[in-house]
């Protein structure tokens, strides 16, 4: 009797270990793939509306918002950031809260709905020169940096990307 129990336990272990792992895509609906916190596609503002809100923000201000726009480009190392189109040739650099999630590296040109905090960052002249130096720019290019740079930034806690 004892041998039968051991054989059954061993058989159950073998069967359970041989099952292929199922990878389920997190979807909010049939048209979006979810990354990060669960968000709804409803009530998202347009990229033009977000750009106008950015224009009224000061450096220390943050604005909780949900926006629908196109992904311009994505970090090709891990998918740890993306640039979101704001229209008028402007973009917002989107990072992900606590690096808790990443998006696919091939998500460029996809429609996205992004929820989180929008804010304005000002990069100092010294930092810009340091970044240029790190990027291997010439001394002339580094010396030509004479003004701080204002950037639009976004800290996302949830992202939906259209399939």
C-alpha positions in Angstrom: 0.0 0.0 0.0 2.8 2.3 0.9 4.5 1.8 -2.5 1.3 2.7 -4.3 1.1 6.0 -2.5 4.7 6.8 -3.3 4.1 5.9 -7.0 1.0 8.1 -7.1 2.8 11.1 -5.5 5.8 10.6 -7.9 3.4 10.4 -10.9 1.6 13.6 -9.8 4.9 15.4 -9.5 6.1 14.3 -12.9 2.8 15.3 -14.6 2.7 18.7 -12.9 6.3 19.4 -13.7 5.8 18.6 -17.4 3.0 21.0 -17.9 4.1 23.9 -20.1 3.9 27.3 -18.4 1.1 29.4 -19.7 1.8 33.0 -20.4 -1.3 35.1 -20.2 -1.3 38.6 -21.6 -2.8 41.1 -19.2 -5.6 42.7 -21.1 -8.1 45.3 -20.0 -10.2 44.7 -23.1 -9.8 42.9 -26.4 -8.1 46.0 -27.9 -5.4 46.9 -25.4 -2.5 45.2 -23.6 -2.0 46.3 -20.0 1.3 47.2 -18.3 1.6 48.3 -14.7 -1.5 49.2 -12.7 -5.0 48.5 -14.2 -6.4 51.5 -15.9 -9.5 52.2 -18.0 -9.2 53.6 -21.5 -12.1 55.9 -20.7 -11.7 59.6 -20.1 -8.2 60.0 -21.6 -7.4 63.5 -22.8 -5.8 64.2 -26.1 -2.1 64.9 -26.7 -2.9 68.5 -27.6 -4.7 69.0 -24.3 -1.7 67.6 -22.4 0.7 69.9 -24.3 -1.4 72.9 -23.3 -1.4 71.7 -19.7 2.4 71.3 -19.8 2.7 74.9 -21.0 1.0 76.1 -17.8 3.1 73.9 -15.4 5.9 75.3 -13.4 9.0 73.3 -12.5 7.7 72.0 -9.1 4.1 71.3 -10.3 2.7 67.9 -11.0 -0.5 67.0 -12.7 -2.3 63.6 -12.4 -3.6 62.8 -15.9 -4.6 60.1 -18.3 -3.6 60.8 -22.0 -4.1 59.0 -25.3 -1.3 59.5 -27.8 1.2 57.7 -30.1 4.5 56.2 -28.8 7.4 57.9 -30.7 10.2 55.6 -29.5 11.1 53.2 -26.8 14.3 52.3 -24.8 15.9 49.5 -26.9 17.8 48.0 -23.9 14.8 47.0 -21.7 11.7 49.1 -22.7 12.2 51.1 -19.5 11.2 54.5 -21.0 9.3 55.8 -24.0 8.7 59.1 -25.7 5.1 60.1 -26.2 4.0 62.4 -29.0 2.5 65.7 -27.8 2.0 67.2 -31.2 3.7 70.4 -32.6 7.0 68.5 -32.7 7.0 68.1 -28.9 7.4 64.8 -26.9 7.2 63.8 -23.3 9.7 61.4 -21.7 7.7 58.7 -19.9 9.3 56.6 -17.2 7.6 53.9 -15.2 6.8 54.1 -11.5 9.5 52.4 -9.4 10.7 50.7 -12.6 7.9 48.3 -11.7 7.2 47.4 -15.3 8.5 47.8 -18.8 6.9 48.0 -22.3 7.8 46.0 -25.4 10.8 47.4 -27.3 8.8 47.2 -30.5 6.0 49.4 -29.3 7.1 52.5 -31.3 4.3 54.0 -33.4 1.6 52.2 -31.3 -1.3 54.0 -29.8 -1.1 54.2 -26.0 -3.1 55.4 -23.1 -0.8 56.5 -20.2 -1.9 57.3 -16.6 0.3 59.0 -14.1 1.9 62.3 -13.2 3.0 64.9 -15.7 5.7 67.4 -14.8 8.3 69.7 -16.2 12.0 69.1 -15.8 14.7 71.7 -16.3 18.2 70.2 -17.1 21.0 72.5 -16.0 23.8 73.6 -18.4 26.3 71.6 -16.4 24.2 68.5 -16.6 23.7 69.0 -20.4 27.4 69.4 -20.9 28.0 66.2 -18.8 25.5 64.3 -20.9 27.1 65.6 -24.1 30.5 64.5 -22.8 29.2 61.1 -21.9 27.7 60.8 -25.4 31.1 61.4 -26.9 30.2 64.8 -28.4 33.0 67.1 -29.6 34.5 69.9 -27.5 32.8 72.5 -29.8 29.4 70.8 -29.4 29.8 70.8 -25.6 31.0 74.4 -25.5 27.9 75.4 -27.6 25.6 74.5 -24.8 24.7 77.8 -23.2 21.2 77.5 -21.9 19.3 75.1 -19.6 16.8 72.8 -21.4 13.2 72.4 -20.4 11.7 68.9 -20.9 8.3 67.5 -20.5 8.3 64.4 -18.3 5.7 61.8 -17.2 5.8 59.2 -14.4 3.4 56.4 -15.5 1.8 54.0 -13.1 -0.3 52.3 -15.8 -0.1 52.0 -19.6 -2.4 50.5 -22.2 -1.0 49.8 -25.6 -3.3 49.1 -28.5 -2.9 45.6 -30.0 
